[in-house]
Amino acid sequence: MPNRTKTLGVVSPIGRGQWAANTTYWKLNIVTTEEWAYIAKKNNVNYQPGVTPNWEECWMPLVRNGASKAEIDAALAAAQAALE
């Protein structure tokens, strides 16, 4: 039987630090801005979360900077549920 492989792409969130212009972000990349952390819903370049028109097509707010542990836990649970 021949070996068959399939590329799955990104299967886990990956932190990418502060959002930067002219950077390619892939689905499930997590970036931060001054006020929020966002998770990418699809691959994108130059869609600044919270700023660029229609940014919601590419990004989902994950958690507000300075959030409590309970808020962070709830945001992570919601992100995990969205992936399932």
Secondary structure, 3 states (H helix, E strand, C coil): CCCCCCCCCCCCCEEEEECCCCCEECCCEEEECCCEEEEECCCEECCCCCCCCCHHHCEEEEEECCCCHHHHHHHHHHHHHHHC
